[in-house]
C-alpha cells in the first residue's frame, strides 16, 4: 500500500506561495503560531538554516493536511485528489479501476466495551493489518470513525478484486488484543468499478456506499458489487425518502383495519335431516395497518417505505401519528355505540426505546379519553432482544397503564421460554410464514403446534396471522388456536369501510363471515358430514 503519496503542492495563506493546481489549503492561524514558524518569519534563524527550517515546517503542515493523525493513512482530501488524477488517466487510457468502501461491523460495541481510546488503538492496528496485504499502488484512506475507502488503480477485472477482498478478510481471521482481551473484527465491503459503476468521482463513491449497505443487508462480513439493479434501488429509496419527509404534512397517510376473529364450531341439522358443521366467527379485535398514498407514486407498499422511515428516524413522528389516530378512531367508535374491542398497533425499535415513548402514549390515551385496555402494542422478538432489560422496563410501564402487549411474528426469532416468562406480555402472534406453509411443510406444522402449546403453558393467548385457506383455519382451530386473522376472513379495510361494517354488525350476528356481508368472499364454511333417517 502506498503510504507516501505525492500530494499536490499547496498554498498556505500568508507565507507559503507555491500554489498548485489543486488550489489553496488554508491552515488555521493557530497551527502557525509555533516557535519555528515565528523564528523563521521574524528572521531569528540564521539565513543558512532558513531553508532547512522551511522544509521541516512544510513537511509538518503537509502531514497535517494530507494524512490521518490516528492511522497515518492518506487523508480524505488526499484520497479525493488521487481519485481525480486516476479518473482522468482512466478516461484517457480507457482503463478500469475500482473503489471500495468498507466499515467494521458493529465497531460501536468495541467503544462501548473498552472506551474510545482503546477503540482508537484498535483502529490503528486494523489499518496497519489491512494495509499490509495491499500492494504499493493501492491507496487506503480513513474517511472517519471506522469507515475506510480503498482505491485500486490497476485492476483488470472482478476476479482480481475478489482476490484482494479475500486477502483483506483473511487478514482479520486472527484476533486483535485490546487490554488483554481478544477482539475479532469483520468488515462489510461495497465495490464499484469505473466506468460500470460510475464515470465521475461522486458517482463512484456514492455507489460504493450503496454496495456496502447491500453487504450489510446480506448479513455483514461479506462484499457486494454495485450493479444497475442496485442503482435503481438506491434511486428509488432516495425518491421515497424525499417524498416520505413531506407525507405527514400533506396528509398522505391513512390507516386500514384488518379484523381478527374467534372461530367456534357447532353441528346443525337442516330441514332435510342433513347435519352440517357450522363455523361461527366473532370479531374480537383488529390490527391497524399503515398505508401511504402519494400523489406522485400512488400507493406505496409498507414493505418499501417502513424500513426507510425506521432508518431515517421518521418512524417516530409517523408512529406518534398512528397512535393518535387509532386512539381517536377507537373512541369515536365507542361513542357511536359500537361494542368495545381491542386494536393492535405495531411498534418499531426506535419507538419502543425512545425515552419519552410511554409518556407520549399516556398523553394520547388521556387526550382521546380512551381506556388503555382497548389498545394493544405489538413488538417482535428481534426488537425485544436488542436490549431485553430496557424492553422489559418499557413494556412494564405500558402494561401498568393497562395497555396490552403482544409478541408479533412469533417463531421467527428466539422463541425462548426463558425470556418469555419474564416479559410482561399477554399474547403471542404466530408468524404468517408458518401458517402459509402448514399444508406443505411438516416442520411448520410442528412449529405451530409447539407455539400453541408454549402459549398455553405460559397462560398466554395466541393468535395466528396470514390465514388464507379453509384448511389453515381448520387446522389452527383444531389445535387450539381459535383467534385468527387473514384474507380468508377479511382483507384490511379502510376506516370508512370498517366503520360501515361495525355500524351494521348488530344486524349480522349470525353464523357468517363479515367478508360475506361485504361481498368480498364466498359464503362461510358448511360441510355436509352425515344424514339421519
N, C-alpha and C positions, 0 to 999 in steps of 0.2 A: 504493500500500500504506500502511496506517495504522501509522506508527511511534510515534504519540503517543496511544496508547490510554489512556483514563482508567481507572486502576486503582482497585479497591475500597479505601477508606481502611483503614489497618492500625493495629494496636496494637503498639507496640514495648515489650516488657516493661520496666517500671521507670520510664519517664519520658514516653512519648507515650501519651496517654489517649484519642485519638479512634478507638476501635474501631468497625469497620464490620461489616456483615452477614457478611462472609467470615470473621470470627474473628480470631485473633491471628497475627501474624507475628513470631516470636521471633528477634531478631538476636543473634548471639554477642556476649558481653560485650566481646571484643577489638575488635569493629567500632566500639564506642562510645568506646573509650579513645583519643581523639584530642584535640588541644588545643581545638578549637572546642567540642566537647561538654563537656569538663571545665570550660572557662571559663564556659560557659553555665550548667551545673549549679551551679558554685561561686559564681556571681554576679560573676565578674571582668569580664564585658562590661557596659558601661553599659546601663541599663534601656532607653534609646531604641533601642539596637541589637539587643536580645534577640530581637525579633520577626523581624528580617531574618536573624539567625544561625539562629534556629529553622527558618525556611523553607528555608535552604540545607541544613541537616542533614537535614531531612525529605526534601528532593529527592534528596540523595545516597543516603539509605537506600532511597528508592523506586527509584532506578536500580539499586541492588544487588539488590533483591528481584525487580523486575519486568522486567529487561532482561538479555539475554545479553551478557556483557562482551566477547566476541570479535566478534560481528556487530552488536551493538546492536539486535537483533531482540527482540520480546517474549519473555520467559522462558516456560518450560514451565508455571510456575504461573499466569502472566497469561493464557496461551493457554487453559488449562483454565477459568479464571474467565469469560473471554469466551465460550467454548463453552457453559458452563452458562447464561449470560444469553441467548444466541442460541437455545439449545434451548428455553428457557421461552417466549420470544417466538414461536417457530415453532409450539409446541403451542397457544398461544392464538390465533394468526392462521391456523393451518393452512398455513403457507408452507413451502417446501422450502429447504434449504441443503446445502452439500457440504463434506466433509472430505477432504483429500488428504494422503497420506503418501508421501514420496519420499526416496530417498537417492542419493548419487553413485556411479555404477558404478565398481567397482574403485578406489575412492579410496585404499585402503591402498597401492597401487603408488606413488602420489604421495609418501606419507610415507616409503616405503622408498627412493625415488629422491632426494628432496630434503631429507628430515628433517621433523620435526613442526612446527618454526617456520615453514618455508615452506608446509607444509600448512595451518597456521592462517591465514596470509595469503591463501592461495587460497580458503579457506572464506569469509573476509570479502568477497573480491571476488565470489565466487559468489553470496552472499546479496544483495549490492548489485545485481548484474545481474538476478537473478530478481525482486527487489523492484521494479525499475524498470519491469517490464512489467505489474505488478498495479495494480488501481485502489485508490482510497483506502479502500474498505470491506473489502478483503481483509486477513487477519491471518496473517502468515507468522511461524513460530516455529521456532527450532532446538531439537530435542529433546536433542541431544548428539552428539558426533562429527560425522558427515556426514549425519545424519538430520534431516529437516525435516517439519513439519506445516503445512498451509495451510488456513485456514478461509475459505470463500466464502459469506458470509451472504445474498447476494442473487442467486442463480442460479435460473433458471426451468426449465431442462431440460438434458439430456445434451449437446445441441449447443453450448450456451453454455459448458459445462465443457470440452468438447473444444477449443473455440476458445482458451480460456485455457491449456490444456495445450500446444497447438500453439505459442502465443506464448512459453511458457517454454522449450520445446525449441529454438525458432528463436533465442532469445537466446543459446543455448550453441553455436551453429554457429561463431561466431568464437572463436579460441583465447584462452586467458589466457597472460600472460607471467610466468613464475616463474624468477628467477635467469638471465635471458637466454634462456630456452628456452620454446618454445610448448607449451602443455598444453591438450588438448581434453578437455572433460568431457561426459558424458551422464548422464541420470537415468532411473530406473525409478519409475513413479508408480502408486500404488494410490488408487482413488477410491471413496468411498461417499457416498450421498445420504440425507438424512433425508426421510421415515421409511422408505424402502425398504430401506436398509442398516443400520437400527438406530434404536431410539426412545429411546436413552439414550447418554450420553457414552462409557461404557465400550465398548458395542457398536460405536459408530461408529468409535472409534479402533482397536479390535481388528480390525474388518472392513476398514478402510483398510489396515492392516498386511497382512492376508491377501491383499488385492488386489495390493498392491505385490509380495509374494512371487510371485504369479502372473505379474506383469510380468517379474520376474527369470527365471522359468522359460521365458518366451516368448522369451528372448534378450537382455533388457535394452534400454535406450534406447527404451522404449515405455511405454504405460499400460494399465491394466486396471480395469474397473468391478467392484465387488463385486456378486455375484448369489446367488440361492438355492443354485445348484449349488456355488458356491464356499463358501458357508456349510456345506453338507452335507459337503463335502470337508474343510474345516477342523475340523469337529466330529469327523469320522471319524479324522483324523490325530491329534487330541488324545487321543481314546479309545485309539487304537493305541499312542501314545507312553506313556500311563499304564500300560497293560497290559504293554507291552514291558519296562518297567523291572523288572517282577517275574517275567518269564518264565524267566530263568535259575534263580532260587532256587526256582521252582515246578516246575522240570524239564520245561518245556513244549516245549523244542526237541528235534529229532531230526535225524538225517542219513539221506538217501536216496542211493543209489549208482546212477549210470547207466553201464552198461558201454560200453567202447569196443572196436571190433573191427577186425581187419585182414582185408580181403577178398582172396581169391585164387580164380582160376578154372581149371577143367580140363574137358576133354571126356571123357565116359564113354559107353560103348556098352552098352545094356541087352540082355536076352536075345533080344529080337525084332530086334536089329540096328539099332535106332534110336540116333542119337547125341544125347546131352544135354549142355548146358553146365551144369556144377555149380559153384555158388558156395560156397566154404567160408569160414566166419567164425571166426577165432580171437580170443578175448578177450585184449587186450593191456594193459588197464588200466580205470580208471573215474574218474568225476568225482563228488566228494562235494558234495551239494546240501542246503542248509539248509532245514528245514521247521519251521513253528510251528503247533502245535495248541493253541489257547486254550480254556479251559473255557467261557468266555462266548461267544466268537465262532466257535469251531470252527477249521477250517483257514484260515489267513490266507496269501494269496499272497505269495511273496518279493518280487514287484514292488511290493507295498504296504508291507511292513514294513522291507525292507532300506534304502531311501532314508531312512526315518525314523531307523533305527539309525545310519546314517552321519552324518546331520545333527546328531544329538544326542550323538554320540561313543560311544554304546552299542556300536557295531560293534567296538570294540577288545576289550571283555570277551567279547562274543559270538564274535568271531573267535578269541580265545585258547581258548575252549571248543571250537570246531570243530577247531582244530589238535590239541588234546589228545585229543579223541575219535577223530579219524582215526588218529593215531599209535598209540593204544591198540588200536583195532579192527584195523588192519593187522597189528600184531604178534600179536594173537590168532589171526588167520587163518593167519599163517605158523607159529605154534606148533602149530596144528591140522593142519599138513601140507599146506596149500594152496601151490601153486607161486607164488612171489612175483610181484607185478605192481605197477605204479605207480598211485598215487591222486592226483588233482589237486584242489587247493583254490583257490577264488577269493579274491583279495586286494582290499581296499578301499584308497583313498589314505591314510586315517588309519592303517591297519595298517602299510603299507609305510614310511611316513615317520615312524613312531614311533621315537624314538631307541633304544629297547630292544627293537625287534621281533626282530632277528636273535638276540639273547640269549635271548629267550623261546622262539624256535623251537629253538635248540640245547638248551635245558633240556627241552623236550617230547620231543625225539628221544632225549636221554640217559635220561630217566625211563622211557620206553617201550622202550628198548633197540632202537629201530628204525634200520636202516641208512638214512641220508639219501637214498640213490639211489632209494628207493621212494616218496619224497614229491615232488610237483610243485606249484609255485606258479604260478597263472595271473594275469597282470596285463594290463590293457587298454592300448591305445596312448595313450588320453587321460590315464591315470594317469602313464605314463612322461613325457609332455610337460609335466606340471605342474612338474617340476624334473628335467630329463634327467640332470644331473650327479649329484644326490643319488640318483636312482633307479638309475643305473648303479652307484654305490658300494654301495647296499643289495643289489642283485641279485648283485654280485660276492661280497659276504660270504656270501650264501645259497649261491651256486654253489660257493664254496670249501669249504663244509661237505659238498657232494655233492648238494644239493637241485637238482632240475631246474627250469628256468624256461621258461614258455610265454607267448606273447603271445595273449591271448584277444580275440575279436571282431575279428579282423584284417580290415582293409579298410574299417572304418568311421571310422578316424582319419587319421593322417598317411601311413601305409604307405610310408615312405621308405626306400630302400636305404641312404642316407647315415647314418641313425641306427641302422638295424637291424644293420648290420655292426659297429657299435661296442658294441652291447649284448650282455651275456653271456646269450644265450638259446639254447634247444635246439630249440624248435619254434614253429610258427605255427598258429593255430586259425582256420579260415575262418568268418566270422560266418554265423549261420543265415539272415539276411535274404537273402544272396546264394544260398545253397543252395536256399531255398524258391522263389526266382524263376527258377531255372535253366530250367524248362520253358516260361516265358512271356516272359522278358526277355533279349534278346540281350546287353545291357550286362552283366548279371550273369554270363552265360556267359563273356564276355571277361575280366571281373574275376577270376573264379575261376581261369581258365587262367593269367592273369598272376601271381596269388598263388602258384600251384603252381610256375610257372617261377622266380619270385623265390626261393622256398624252396630250390629245387634249386641255384640259383646260390650261395646263401649256405650250402649244405650243412646246411640245417635240415630236420627232419622236419615234415610238415604233416598236420593232421587237420581234418576237416570236421564241424561240429555241425549239428543240426537236420535230419538226413536222415530223410525221412518216406515216400519212394516208391522203388519199384524203379528208375524211370528216373533219379532223382537219384543213387542208389548206383552204377548202371552208368556214368553219365557221369563221375562223380568217379573211379571206379576206372580207367576207360578213359583218363583224362587224367593219371594218375599219383598221384592221392590215394587210397591204399588204406586209410588209417586213418580210420574213420568212427564217428559217434555220433549216435543219434537214435531216434525212435519206430519207425522201420522195423525196427530190430533189437530194441530193448527200451526200455521206459519206465524211469524211475528207480524203484529197488526199495528197500524198507525194509531196514534192516540185517539183519533176521531172514530176509527173503525172499532177499536177496543171498547171505547165508551158506548158505542151503539150496541155492542154485544152485551155489555153489563146492564144497560138500561132495559134490554129485552129478556134478560136471563130469567126473570121471575116467571115468564110465560113458558119457559122451556126447561123446567126441572123434570125432564123425562129421561128415559134411557137412550140418549143420543149424544153424539159428539157436538160441541159447539161448531166444529167445522161444517157439520151437516146444516146447521142453522144458517151459516154464512154462505153456503153453497160452494165451498172450496173442494170438498172431498166426497167420496162415496158414503152411503149410509153406514152406521156403526156395525160392528161385528155381530152376526147372528148365525150360529151354525146349528143345523138340524142334527141332533145326536141320538134320536130314538123315537119310537112311536108306541102308543098304547092302544089296545083293542077296545 
